[in-house]
Amino acid sequence: MRRQWPGAIDPRTARSVALGDELGCRGLPIRLSLTRLNGMDQVNVHEAKTHLSRLLERVEAGEEIIISRAGRPVARLVSYRGLRSRRHPGSWRGQVRIAPDFDELPADLAGAFRGEAS
């Protein structure tokens, strides 16, 4: 069974989608010509510039959008993931205890590594 897209002509070819209903902005007659590429929507540069704020709302909702020039993909619009926090060496000092026999390997385990039966 083929998935039906709201206002779609055909999900495998160029289609026109009413973005107002998808984004919860009912009544907005915004339409984009979209093409599917590897499961992601593809828009041309002109439409991306014209409807950038609406595309950003879709990206914030978890979608990925391909921006193409003359039908050739040139960029991918994805959600921004913030930078990792900086490391603070020594922040766990005094909170972790290593057992005195940590580096000692039990004889039966060493034998198992060598393929000996226990």
C-alpha positions in Angstrom: 0.0 0.0 0.0 1.4 3.4 -1.0 1.6 6.2 1.6 -0.7 9.1 0.7 0.8 12.6 1.2 -1.5 15.5 2.0 -2.3 17.3 -1.2 0.3 15.1 -3.0 0.3 14.3 -6.7 2.5 11.3 -6.4 5.1 10.7 -3.5 7.7 9.3 -6.0 7.6 12.3 -8.4 7.3 16.1 -8.1 4.4 17.0 -5.9 2.7 20.0 -4.5 2.0 20.0 -0.7 -0.2 22.3 1.3 2.3 23.3 4.1 -0.3 25.3 6.1 -2.1 22.1 7.1 1.1 20.1 7.8 2.4 22.8 10.1 -0.8 23.5 11.9 -1.2 26.8 10.2 -4.5 26.1 8.7 -5.7 28.5 6.0 -2.3 29.4 4.6 -2.3 28.6 0.9 1.4 28.0 0.8 2.5 25.3 -1.8 5.9 24.0 -2.6 7.0 21.7 -5.4 8.7 18.9 -3.6 10.5 15.8 -4.9 11.4 12.8 -2.8 15.1 11.9 -2.7 16.2 9.0 -0.4 13.2 9.5 1.7 13.8 13.2 2.2 11.9 16.1 0.6 13.8 18.1 -2.1 13.1 21.7 -2.9 14.8 24.0 -5.4 16.9 27.1 -4.2 14.2 29.6 -5.2 11.5 27.9 -3.2 13.9 27.4 -0.3 14.6 31.1 -0.2 10.9 32.0 -0.5 9.7 29.6 2.2 12.7 29.3 4.5 10.8 29.9 7.7 8.3 27.2 6.9 11.1 24.8 5.9 12.8 25.6 9.2 9.6 24.7 11.1 9.6 21.3 9.3 13.3 20.7 10.2 12.6 21.6 13.8 9.9 18.9 13.7 12.5 16.3 12.7 12.5 16.3 8.9 15.5 16.6 6.6 15.2 18.8 3.5 17.4 18.6 0.4 18.0 21.9 -1.4 18.8 21.4 -5.1 19.9 23.6 -8.0 18.7 22.6 -11.4 17.5 19.3 -10.0 20.9 18.4 -8.6 21.2 18.2 -4.7 23.6 20.7 -3.3 22.7 21.0 0.4 20.9 19.3 3.2 18.8 21.3 5.7 19.0 19.4 9.1 18.3 20.2 12.7 21.2 21.8 14.6 22.7 19.8 17.4 24.5 22.0 20.0 28.1 21.7 20.7 29.2 19.3 23.4 30.1 20.8 26.7 33.8 21.2 27.3 35.6 18.5 29.3 36.8 19.3 32.7 39.7 17.0 33.6 39.7 15.9 37.2 36.0 16.5 37.8 35.5 12.9 39.0 38.5 13.2 41.4 37.7 11.6 44.7 34.5 10.0 43.5 35.9 6.9 41.9 37.7 4.1 43.7 39.7 1.4 41.8 40.1 -1.9 43.7 43.6 -2.9 44.6 43.4 -6.1 42.6 42.0 -4.4 39.4 45.0 -5.3 37.2 45.2 -8.9 38.4 43.6 -11.4 36.0 42.1 -14.5 37.7 43.8 -17.8 36.6 40.7 -19.4 35.2 39.9 -16.3 33.1 43.5 -16.2 31.8 43.1 -19.9 30.9 39.9 -19.3 29.0 41.7 -16.7 26.9 44.4 -19.3 26.1 41.7 -21.9 25.2 42.2 -24.1 28.2 39.3 -25.8 29.8 38.4 -24.7 33.3 
